[in-house]
Amino acid sequence: MHCPAPLACRIADLSGEIHSSGLKIRSEVLRDDTWDLSVLFVDDAAWEEEFHHLATRFTGIEMFRGTLSKSAGDLLSLLEFEKSIDRSSERLGQYAGLRLSEDSSDAASLDREGRLQSLGARISESCSWVSPEIQALTQEQFDTYLTDPLLVEWIIPLQRLRRLKPHTLSNTEERLLALSLPAITGHHETFSQLTNVDMSFGSIRDDRGQEIELTQSSFSSLLQRPDRSVRKNSFEKFYTEFSDHRYTLASALSHSVKADVFLAKARNYPSALEASLFVDDVPVAVYESLIQTVRSRLPVLHRYYALRQRVFNLPDLHVYDTYAPLVSTVQSDVGFDDAIGMVIRALAPLGPEYTSMLSKGLREDRWCDRYENKGKRSGAFSSGTYEGPPYILMNYKPDVFSDIYTLAHEAGHSMHTWYAARSQSFQTYHYPIFLAEVASTFNEVLLTEHLLSETTDRSMRAYLLNRQIDDLRGTLFRQTMFAEFEKATHSAEEAGEALTLQSFRKLYRALLDIYFGPGVVIDEVLELECLRIPHFYSAFYVYKYATGISAAITLAKGVLETGDTERYINFLKSGGSDFPIETLAKAGVEMCSPAPVEAAMALFEKRVTELESLLA
């Protein structure tokens, strides 16, 4: 119900820095190893033609101003015109974003993205009157419109928009709020510039005597090294740099929380948490139940840490010892086509339509950009639109076994988009972030179950168990701890308490002690971790990771035990046609009860017990 800024295409799991030494340049990459963007635009010239067409016609939305109260037909004309702008923006945005991802240093791609962002801002401004004018309709007229056959495909978007009426301000107030947002949310840029540009962490000498640049990207991999001195030195050096900027970061985080609270009050929400949950119609009880359920199962997490200490034979266990794999990474030499085969076999329970379409997309229709090249974005993501294929960016390496999991994960996102786009109208196909991680982690669960059922190798089994345990630890326990911290900081601000470096450290230290338990040494400098988590500067998002993996485990368990895939496929098809709690309920997952989180916890405990028996 609004004109989104271009580049608002479906993107998940985009990450990191660029690794370019000794790599092919983009023009040297084999055609069959790249994605086929001609489905979107046959070439850059075709993109330019559509861009200029959009730039000249979007102002036509002004002709509808003042007409929305006249008739359902007038409202429909506005909505359909706005939809045409949205669809064009989405397609232009996806092409521009994917082309830039191929080589982030390409001048033409950078110019294309910059012009598109500028156009997006102009489009958003031109559409800013639409929502207030719809909200200004009397309730009687609005209800009449909802019963008009002309608007049958717009009932859900209109109802969602109308829910916002109590939190929509006058035109003048909305304009002032929009104008003030860059200043109110400036802490985001401060945090990004400080941590991504100004900070310098130096280098670390690893166990092979090589000098490795310490960055926010390399830090996580260095914590997984088997040599404890490398982990310890990386940890201490990394946090020394954060300590040097701790007051600036604390100020940025404080203003982030203050901005959330201000915006919630300005729009008449009871709290910042409730303002965040309102959009998806998620009850506060779901958030609180997640925290309570996870807290009740912390002893099994502490058991896992004790297992780590025994296996590593350490006199004490520090947090920097909790990321190194308990089992050496398995030797891998799996080509991309073989990886596709492994993923397809693992997803066989979902039926022939799912697996045949995914196989065709990956093997024949060139959905996936497979390998690293100079300038290419690192990490992986899925990016799909209503009109184009659900593309996948990979940086696949045959000798990295976890890349098979990455492929399964991104394939989950892509098939979610594929089903939604073919089952819903444009205005209801976008699924919310609350649901986005369900389909991707569902695929990972099925892949683990498939690999465990096939392997007879003790080391491989231990590796797979350890991997799933650490995934659950990072997604379920850690993200819930983060959710607790966000709730506590915003509650403190709403209660009029001071948000300072010391108060942040105190709140975060209490949570570290609870979640890691008495068996793990908490180095004092780890209290500064709360200042470096990017999600804390865009609060109340992380809980969705924990609820998502809980829902995925429940859904996967149901499919594997019963063989019934209809409800799960219908979940994928539903897109954004309903609120996420209702969407999951139709699929058999009651997020308003603790049952899904309990199921995830039960799986975690089962895997810990299995791993204990293997490594005893």
C-alpha positions in Angstrom: 0.0 0.0 0.0 2.9 2.3 -0.6 5.5 3.0 -3.2 8.6 1.2 -1.9 12.1 2.5 -2.6 13.8 0.6 -5.4 16.2 -2.1 -4.2 13.5 -3.3 -1.8 13.7 -6.8 -3.4 13.6 -10.0 -1.4 17.1 -10.4 0.0 18.2 -12.6 2.8 21.6 -13.4 4.4 23.6 -10.9 2.5 26.9 -10.5 4.2 30.4 -9.4 4.5 33.4 -8.1 2.8 34.9 -9.0 -0.6 37.7 -11.4 -1.0 39.4 -10.8 -4.4 43.0 -12.0 -4.4 43.8 -14.5 -7.2 40.3 -14.6 -8.4 38.8 -14.5 -11.9 37.4 -11.2 -13.1 33.7 -11.2 -13.8 34.1 -11.4 -17.6 36.2 -14.6 -17.2 33.5 -16.6 -15.3 31.8 -19.3 -17.4 28.3 -18.4 -18.5 26.7 -21.6 -17.0 28.1 -20.6 -13.6 26.3 -17.3 -13.5 22.7 -16.4 -13.1 20.5 -15.5 -16.1 19.3 -11.9 -15.5 17.8 -11.7 -19.0 14.5 -12.8 -17.6 14.4 -9.5 -15.9 15.9 -7.3 -18.6 17.6 -8.5 -21.8 20.5 -6.1 -21.2 21.5 -2.9 -19.4 19.9 -0.8 -22.2 16.5 -2.4 -21.5 16.9 -1.6 -17.9 17.6 2.1 -18.8 14.5 2.2 -20.9 12.3 1.0 -18.1 14.1 3.3 -15.6 13.3 6.4 -17.7 9.8 5.2 -18.3 9.2 4.9 -14.5 10.9 8.3 -13.9 8.5 10.0 -16.2 5.2 8.4 -15.2 5.3 8.0 -11.4 4.2 11.6 -10.9 0.9 10.6 -12.5 -0.2 9.4 -9.1 -1.0 13.0 -8.3 -4.1 12.8 -10.5 -5.7 10.5 -8.0 -5.3 12.9 -5.0 -8.7 13.9 -3.6 -10.6 11.2 -5.4 -10.4 8.3 -3.0 -13.7 9.1 -1.2 -15.7 9.3 -4.4 -16.1 5.6 -5.2 -14.6 2.1 -4.9 -13.7 2.4 -8.6 -11.6 5.6 -7.9 -9.8 3.8 -5.1 -9.2 0.8 -7.3 -7.7 3.0 -10.0 -5.3 4.5 -7.5 -4.3 1.1 -6.0 -3.7 -0.4 -9.5 -1.6 2.6 -10.6 0.4 2.4 -7.4 0.9 -1.3 -7.9 2.3 -0.8 -11.4 4.8 1.6 -9.9 5.7 -0.9 -7.2 6.2 -3.7 -9.7 8.4 -1.7 -11.9 10.4 -0.5 -8.9 10.8 -4.0 -7.6 12.1 -5.4 -11.0 14.4 -2.5 -11.5 15.7 -2.8 -8.0 16.4 -6.5 -8.3 18.3 -6.2 -11.5 20.4 -3.3 -10.2 21.1 -5.0 -6.9 22.1 -8.3 -8.5 24.4 -6.6 -11.1 26.1 -4.7 -8.3 26.5 -8.0 -6.4 28.4 -9.5 -9.3 31.2 -6.8 -8.9 30.8 -4.2 -6.2 33.5 -2.1 -7.8 31.8 -1.8 -11.2 31.3 1.9 -12.0 28.2 1.4 -14.1 26.5 -0.8 -11.5 27.3 1.8 -8.7 25.9 4.6 -10.9 22.8 2.5 -11.7 22.1 1.8 -8.0 22.7 5.5 -7.0 20.3 6.8 -9.6 17.7 4.2 -8.6 17.9 5.1 -4.9 17.4 8.8 -5.8 14.4 8.0 -7.9 13.1 5.8 -5.0 13.2 8.7 -2.6 11.2 10.9 -5.1 8.6 8.1 -5.6 8.2 7.7 -1.9 7.6 11.4 -1.4 5.1 11.5 -4.3 3.1 8.6 -2.7 3.2 10.0 0.9 -0.3 11.4 0.7 -2.0 8.0 -0.2 -2.1 6.4 3.3 -3.4 9.5 5.1 -6.1 10.0 2.5 -7.3 6.3 2.8 -7.2 6.7 6.6 -9.3 9.8 6.3 -12.2 7.8 4.9 -15.1 7.4 7.4 -15.5 3.9 8.9 -18.8 3.5 7.2 -17.4 4.3 3.8 -14.4 2.1 4.4 -16.6 -0.8 5.4 -18.7 -0.3 2.2 -15.5 -0.4 0.1 -14.5 -3.7 1.6 -17.7 -5.3 0.5 -17.4 -4.0 -3.1 -16.5 -6.7 -5.6 -14.1 -4.3 -7.3 -11.8 -4.4 -4.3 -11.9 -8.1 -3.5 -8.2 -8.5 -4.2 -7.3 -5.5 -2.0 -9.2 -6.4 1.1 -6.2 -7.7 3.0 -3.9 -4.8 2.2 -6.6 -2.3 3.0 -7.4 -4.0 6.3 -3.7 -3.9 7.3 -3.5 -0.3 6.4 -6.6 0.6 8.4 -5.1 -1.1 11.5 -2.6 1.7 11.5 -5.2 4.5 11.8 -4.8 5.0 15.5 -1.1 5.4 14.9 -1.3 7.6 11.9 -0.8 11.3 12.5 -2.2 14.4 10.7 -0.7 15.3 7.4 1.4 18.1 9.0 2.6 15.8 11.8 3.4 13.0 9.3 5.4 15.4 7.2 7.4 16.7 10.1 8.1 13.2 11.3 9.3 12.1 7.9 11.5 15.2 7.6 13.0 14.5 11.0 13.8 10.8 10.5 17.3 11.2 9.0 18.3 13.2 12.1 16.4 11.0 14.6 18.0 7.8 13.2 21.5 9.2 12.5 22.9 6.8 15.0 22.7 4.0 12.4 25.2 5.8 10.2 27.4 6.7 13.1 27.6 3.0 14.2 28.2 1.8 10.6 30.9 4.4 9.8 32.7 3.8 13.1 32.7 0.0 13.0 33.1 -0.5 9.2 35.4 2.4 8.3 37.2 4.0 11.3 38.0 1.0 13.3 41.2 -0.9 12.6 42.0 -4.2 14.4 45.5 -4.9 13.1 46.5 -8.5 12.4 46.9 -11.8 14.1 49.6 -14.5 13.5 47.9 -17.8 13.3 49.2 -21.3 14.3 50.9 -21.6 10.9 52.8 -18.4 11.4 50.7 -16.5 8.8 49.7 -12.9 9.4 45.9 -12.6 9.0 44.2 -9.2 9.0 41.7 -9.0 11.9 38.4 -7.7 10.8 34.8 -8.1 11.9 34.5 -10.8 9.2 37.7 -12.7 10.0 37.1 -12.5 13.8 34.4 -15.2 13.8 36.6 -17.6 11.7 39.6 -17.0 14.0 37.5 -17.9 17.0 37.0 -21.3 15.4 40.7 -22.1 15.2 41.9 -25.2 17.1 44.8 -23.3 18.6 43.6 -21.6 21.8 46.3 -18.9 21.7 45.0 -17.8 18.3 41.4 -17.6 19.7 42.5 -15.8 22.8 44.7 -13.2 21.0 42.0 -12.5 18.4 39.4 -12.0 21.1 41.6 -9.7 23.2 42.8 -7.6 20.3 39.4 -7.3 18.8 37.8 -6.1 22.0 40.6 -3.7 22.7 39.6 -1.7 19.6 36.0 -1.7 20.7 37.1 -0.6 24.2 38.9 2.4 22.7 35.6 3.6 21.2 33.3 2.4 24.0 31.9 5.8 25.0 31.0 6.8 21.4 29.3 3.4 20.8 27.4 3.7 24.0 26.2 7.1 23.0 25.1 5.7 19.6 23.2 2.8 21.2 21.6 5.1 23.8 20.3 7.4 21.0 19.1 4.3 19.1 17.0 3.3 22.0 15.7 6.8 22.6 14.7 7.1 18.9 12.7 3.9 19.2 10.9 5.1 22.3 10.3 8.5 20.8 8.8 7.1 17.6 6.6 4.7 19.5 5.3 7.5 21.8 4.8 9.8 18.8 2.5 7.2 17.2 0.6 6.5 20.4 2.0 3.0 21.1 2.2 1.8 24.7 5.9 0.9 24.3 8.6 0.5 21.7 8.3 -3.3 21.9 4.5 -3.1 21.2 5.1 -0.7 18.3 7.5 -3.2 16.7 5.2 -6.2 17.2 2.1 -4.3 16.0 2.9 -4.5 12.3 2.9 -8.3 12.3 0.1 -8.4 14.9 2.3 -10.5 17.2 1.2 -10.5 20.8 3.7 -9.4 23.4 3.1 -12.8 25.1 4.9 -14.5 22.2 8.0 -12.5 22.9 7.8 -13.0 26.6 7.0 -16.7 26.3 10.1 -17.2 24.1 12.3 -15.7 26.8 10.7 -17.7 29.6 10.9 -21.0 27.7 14.5 -20.6 26.7 15.5 -19.6 30.2 13.9 -22.7 31.6 16.1 -24.9 29.5 19.4 -23.2 30.1 20.8 -26.2 32.1 21.1 -28.3 29.0 23.1 -25.4 27.3 25.4 -25.4 30.4 25.8 -29.2 29.9 27.0 -28.6 26.4 29.6 -26.1 27.6 30.8 -28.7 30.2 31.2 -31.2 27.3 33.3 -28.7 25.4 35.6 -28.2 28.4 36.0 -32.0 28.8 36.7 -32.6 25.1 39.2 -29.7 24.8 40.7 -30.8 28.2 40.8 -27.2 29.4 41.4 -26.1 33.0 38.7 -23.4 32.4 36.4 -22.5 29.6 36.3 -18.9 28.2 33.7 -17.6 25.8 36.3 -17.6 23.1 36.6 -21.4 23.5 32.9 -21.9 22.7 33.0 -21.5 19.0 35.8 -23.9 17.9 34.3 -27.1 16.5 34.4 -30.1 18.8 35.0 -32.3 15.7 37.5 -31.4 13.0 35.8 -30.2 9.9 35.1 -33.1 7.6 37.1 -33.4 4.4 35.0 -32.4 1.5 35.3 -32.5 -2.3 31.7 -32.0 -3.4 31.2 -30.3 -6.8 28.3 -27.9 -7.2 26.1 -30.3 -9.2 26.7 -33.0 -6.6 25.7 -30.5 -3.9 22.5 -29.9 -5.7 21.8 -33.6 -5.8 22.4 -33.9 -2.0 20.0 -31.1 -1.3 17.4 -32.4 -3.7 17.5 -35.9 -2.1 17.2 -34.4 1.4 14.1 -32.4 0.3 12.4 -35.4 -1.3 9.8 -35.5 1.4 8.4 -32.2 0.0 7.3 -33.9 -3.2 8.2 -33.9 -6.9 6.9 -30.4 -7.7 9.2 -28.8 -5.1 12.3 -30.8 -6.0 11.8 -30.8 -9.7 11.3 -27.1 -9.9 14.3 -26.4 -7.6 16.5 -28.8 -9.6 15.5 -27.2 -12.9 16.1 -23.7 -11.5 19.6 -24.6 -10.2 20.7 -26.8 -13.1 19.0 -25.5 -16.2 17.4 -22.1 -15.6 20.5 -20.5 -14.0 18.9 -19.2 -10.8 22.3 -19.4 -9.1 25.5 -17.4 -9.4 27.8 -20.1 -8.2 31.4 -19.2 -7.5 33.4 -16.3 -6.2 34.9 -13.8 -8.6 36.9 -10.6 -8.1 34.6 -7.9 -6.6 31.7 -10.2 -6.0 29.8 -9.9 -2.8 30.8 -12.5 -0.2 28.4 -14.7 1.7 25.1 -15.8 0.2 21.6 -14.6 -0.3 18.3 -15.3 -2.1 16.7 -12.5 -4.0 13.3 -13.0 -5.7 10.6 -10.8 -7.1 7.0 -11.3 -8.3 8.0 -11.4 -12.0 11.5 -12.9 -12.0 13.2 -16.1 -10.8 14.2 -16.4 -7.1 17.9 -15.9 -7.7 20.6 -17.2 -5.4 24.1 -15.8 -4.9 26.6 -18.3 -3.7 30.4 -18.3 -3.3 30.5 -22.1 -3.4 33.7 -24.0 -2.6 33.8 -27.7 -3.1 36.1 -28.2 -0.1 33.8 -26.4 2.3 31.2 -28.9 3.5 29.1 -26.1 5.1 28.5 -24.6 1.7 26.0 -27.5 1.0 24.0 -26.2 4.0 24.2 -22.7 2.7 22.7 -23.9 -0.7 19.9 -25.7 1.1 19.2 -22.6 3.2 19.0 -20.2 0.3 17.0 -22.7 -1.7 14.4 -22.6 1.1 14.1 -18.8 0.7 13.9 -19.1 -3.0 11.2 -21.8 -3.1 9.2 -19.8 -0.5 9.2 -16.8 -2.9 8.5 -19.1 -5.9 5.4 -20.6 -4.4 4.2 -17.3 -2.9 4.6 -15.4 -6.2 2.6 -18.0 -8.1 -0.2 -18.3 -5.6 -0.8 -14.7 -4.5 -1.5 -11.4 -6.1 1.4 -8.9 -6.1 0.0 -7.0 -3.1 -0.1 -10.2 -0.9 2.9 -12.2 -2.0 5.5 -10.5 0.2 5.9 -12.6 3.3 7.1 -10.8 6.4 10.5 -11.2 8.1 8.8 -13.1 10.9 8.2 -16.0 8.4 11.3 -15.5 6.2 13.7 -17.8 8.2 11.2 -20.6 8.6 11.5 -22.0 5.1 15.3 -21.7 5.0 16.0 -23.4 8.4 13.3 -26.0 7.6 15.6 -27.1 4.7 18.6 -27.2 6.9 16.7 -29.5 9.3 15.8 -31.9 6.5 19.4 -31.9 5.2 20.7 -32.8 8.6 18.2 -35.6 9.1 19.0 -36.9 5.6 22.8 -36.9 6.1 22.5 -38.5 9.6 20.3 -41.3 8.1 22.9 -42.0 5.4 26.2 -41.8 7.2 27.9 -44.7 9.0 31.0 -42.7 9.7 31.4 -41.9 13.4 33.3 -38.7 12.8 30.8 -37.4 10.2 27.9 -38.1 12.6 29.6 -36.2 15.4 30.3 -33.3 13.0 26.7 -33.2 11.9 25.4 -33.3 15.5 27.9 -30.6 16.6 26.9 -28.4 13.6 23.2 -28.6 14.5 23.8 -28.0 18.1 25.9 -24.9 17.4 23.2 -23.6 14.9 20.6 -24.0 17.6 22.8 -22.4 20.2 23.5 -19.4 18.0 19.9 -19.0 16.7 17.8 -20.0 19.6 19.8 -19.3 22.8 21.9 -16.4 21.7 19.2 -14.5 19.8 16.9 -14.9 22.8 19.5 -13.4 25.0 19.8 -10.5 22.6 16.0 -10.2 22.7 16.1 -9.9 26.5 18.7 -7.2 26.3 16.7 -5.2 23.8 13.6 -5.5 26.0 15.6 -4.4 29.1 17.2 -1.4 27.5 14.0 0.0 26.1 12.1 -0.6 29.3 14.9 1.3 31.2 14.5 4.3 28.8 10.7 4.2 29.1 11.0 4.2 32.9 13.2 7.3 32.8 16.5 5.5 33.7 19.8 6.7 32.3 21.3 4.7 29.5 25.1 5.0 29.9 28.1 2.8 29.1 28.0 1.5 32.7 24.2 0.7 32.6 24.6 -1.1 29.3 27.5 -3.2 30.6 25.7 -4.0 33.8 22.6 -5.2 32.0 24.5 -7.2 29.5 26.9 -8.8 32.1 23.9 -10.1 34.0 22.6 -11.8 30.9 26.0 -13.3 30.0 26.3 -14.8 33.5 22.8 -16.3 33.2 23.1 -17.7 29.7 26.6 -19.0 29.9 26.3 -20.3 33.4 28.8 -20.8 36.2 31.0 -23.1 34.1 32.2 -20.5 31.6 34.6 -17.6 32.5 33.2 -14.3 31.3 36.0 -11.9 30.5 35.1 -8.4 31.6 35.7 -7.0 28.2 32.9 -9.2 26.8 30.5 -6.8 28.4 31.3 -4.5 25.4 29.8 -7.0 23.0 26.4 -5.3 23.5 27.9 -2.3 21.7 29.0 -4.1 18.5 25.8 -6.1 17.6 24.3 -4.4 14.5 20.8 -5.6 15.3 20.8 -3.7 18.6 20.7 -0.5 16.5 17.5 -1.8 14.7 15.8 -3.3 17.7 13.2 -6.1 18.1 14.3 -8.0 15.1 16.5 -10.8 16.6 13.6 -12.6 18.3 12.3 -13.6 14.9 15.4 -15.8 14.3 14.5 -17.8 17.5 10.8 -18.1 16.7 11.6 -18.9 13.0 13.9 -21.9 13.8 11.4 -23.1 16.4 8.6 -23.1 13.8 10.8 -24.7 11.2 11.7 -27.6 13.6 8.1 -28.2 14.4 7.1 -28.2 10.7 9.9 -30.5 9.7 9.1 -32.9 12.4 5.5 -33.1 11.2 6.5 -33.6 7.6 9.0 -36.4 8.4 6.7 -38.2 10.9 3.5 -38.1 8.9 4.6 -37.6 5.3 1.9 -35.0 4.9 3.3 -32.0 3.0 0.1 -30.2 2.1 0.0 -27.8 5.1 3.7 -27.0 4.6 3.4 -26.3 0.9 0.3 -24.2 1.6 2.4 -22.3 4.1 4.9 -21.5 1.4 2.0 -20.5 -1.0 0.4 -18.1 1.6 3.1 -15.4 1.2 1.9 -12.4 3.1 -1.8 -13.1 2.7 -2.3 -13.3 6.5 -0.5 -12.2 9.7 2.4 -14.6 10.6 0.9 -16.0 13.7 -2.3 -17.0 11.8 -0.2 -18.3 8.8 1.8 -20.6 11.1 -1.3 -21.7 12.9 -2.9 -22.9 9.6 0.3 -24.9 9.0 0.0 -26.5 12.5 2.4 -24.4 14.5 0.9 -22.5 17.5 3.4 -19.7 18.2 1.2 -18.4 21.0 2.0 -21.5 23.0 5.5 -22.5 24.2 5.2 -25.8 22.3 7.3 -24.9 19.2 10.1 -23.5 21.3 9.9 -26.5 23.6 10.2 -28.8 20.5 13.4 -26.9 19.4 14.7 -27.3 22.9 13.9 -31.0 22.9 15.9 -31.4 19.7 18.8 -29.5 21.2 18.9 -31.7 24.3 18.6 -34.9 22.1 21.5 -33.8 20.0 23.7 -32.9 23.1 22.9 -36.3 24.6 23.9 -38.0 21.3 27.1 -36.1 21.0 28.0 -36.8 24.6 27.7 -40.5 23.9 29.9 -40.2 20.8 32.6 -38.2 22.4 32.7 -39.8 25.8 
